[in-house]
Amino acid sequence: MKQLLCAFAALTLLASCHKDASTAYSWEKDLHHRLLCDFKRTQDEVKEYIQKYIPDVTDEQMAQWDATGALEWMELDGQKLYFKNAAPNLFRIDSACIAIKQKEEGTALSKYQKVDSVNVPQVMQEAGKHPQHLAAPKHMRITYTLTVDADAVPAGETLRCWLPYPRSDHQRQTDVKFISASEPQYTFSDPACAHSTLYMEKKAVAGQPTVFQETFEYTSSGQYFGLADAMILPYDTTTDLYKEYTAEREKHIIFTPRLRQLADSLTAGLTTPLQKARALFLWVDRTFPWASAREYSTLDNIPMYVVQSRHGDCGQVSLLFITLCRICGIPAHFQSGFMTHPGAWNLHDWSEIYFEGVGWVPVDQSFGVPPYARSEAERLFFLGGIDSWRLIVNSDYGKDLSPQKQYPRSETVDFQRGEVEWQGGNLYFDQWSYDMDITYME
C-alpha cells in the first residue's frame, strides 16, 4: 500500500473539492475506495465457487493458493478480502486447477477465436497485395452509451464526460464518420492527442440517470507483414523516434534490474531485432496466462506486477512486452481501444513495434499464439499482424485528456470505457455503466 500511495503522491496536490479543507481531495481515500471495489470477496464466497469444480477443497489448499498468489487477496480495513475474480482466475492460473476445469468442461475456441480462425488466414492471404499490407476491411457503425447512476451527483450539477472515439490518424482505421451525439454541444479531441475522445456536458436531474451517447462509423482493416530478417535494416539510433520509443516512461515502462536481467537472458545469443522480438513474444505468451485484471490505477508498476503474479490481462502483458522490447533497443508503444469481433466485443490493448525499413507493425501479445493456428506463420501472426476487428482509440497510455480533467481519471493508464467528473470529484466505475452496440455493415 505504501508504494502505491507514494507513486501517486503528486495527485494529492489537487484543489479541494469544496472550500472546507476537511473535504479536500485525497488520493489515499480515492485509492482505498478503488481497492475496495476490486477486493470484495470473502473467503467463504471464493471457496463456494471453487467447490463447483473441487467439492472437497480444504482450507489447507486455500492457504497454499493464497501463499503462491494463485488466489489474489489483500487486507483492507482489518479484513482479508479477495479480488472479485480471484476464484475464476484460479482456474486460469493454477495448472492443476486448469486441468480439473478442462476435464469437466472440455476445451473449445472462444467466440473471438472462432471469428479470427476465419479472418486471420484471409488477412494473411490478401495483405501481400496491398502497399500498406492491409486486408479484409470491416465497416462498422457503433453507438456507444455511458449511463451515470441516478442521483450520483446533486440535481443541477454539471457532469463532464469523455467518450472513446475512433482515431483518424492510423492507416488501419479509415472512413471515420461522426453520426450523432446525445448533446447539442460536443468537442472532439485534437488528432494529436494520445486519447481520442468526444467530450460533452450535461446537468443531472433528480431521480434520473444521466445518459451520454454517440454514434459513429469507421472502417477497420487487418494487417500482416510476413516479417523476415531480410526485410529489416539496422536501426538509426540518432532519430527522435528511436530515442523516444526505446526510453523509459514514468511508472509502467521502467527498466528495473529484474526486467533488464530477463531481457538479457531471453535474447542472449540473438543478433537481429526480429529474433529478439520473437523470443520475447513467445516467452510472455507461454509464461503468463490471461486472467481478469485489477484496475490499473491501483498498480504501481504493471510489468513488474505481471512478473511477480505470473499472470496478466491484455494491457498488462502488452506493457511487459513493450518494456522488454525497449530494453532490447526495439522501439515499442502502447495501442488500445476495443476488439469488435461479432458476438465478442470487449475492451482490448495491444502494441506496435518499429523495424527500420518496415515501419510500425502491430503486436497483440494477449492473443499470442492462437490455438487454431495451422502453420508456423499463423502461430506468429500476431507478431507483425492483427485481425480486422478493432477500434483504435489510444496511441499511448496515461496522457492528458482534452479538455483536461480536473481529478484523477478512473482509468489512469488506459482510456476505453470513458471518464466522468463533476465539480465535487471524479465518478468512479461503480457509479456508472457503459455499453456498445455494433452494426456490421460490410
Protein Blocks (a to p, Z undefined) as FASTA:
>chain_A
ZZmmmmmmmmmmpccfblblklgccfklmmmmmmmmmmmcdfklmmmmmmmmmmmbcfkl
mmmmmmnomaccddeehiacddfklmmmmmmmmmmlmmmmmmmnopaddfklmmmmmmmm
mmmmmmmmpfnlpahiacddddddddddehkbcehiacddddddddfkbfklghiacfbd
fbfbdcdddfklmbdcddddddddehiacddddddddddddddehiafklpccddfkbmk
lmmmmcccehjlccdfklmmmmmmmmgoiabfklmmmmmmmmmmmmmccdddddfklpfb
lmlmmmmnopacfklmmmmmmmmmmmnopacdddddddfbehiaccddddddddehibpc
dddfklmpafkbcbfklmmmmnopacfbdcdfbfbehiacddddfbdcfblmbcckbpcd
dfkbccdfklcccddddddfZZ
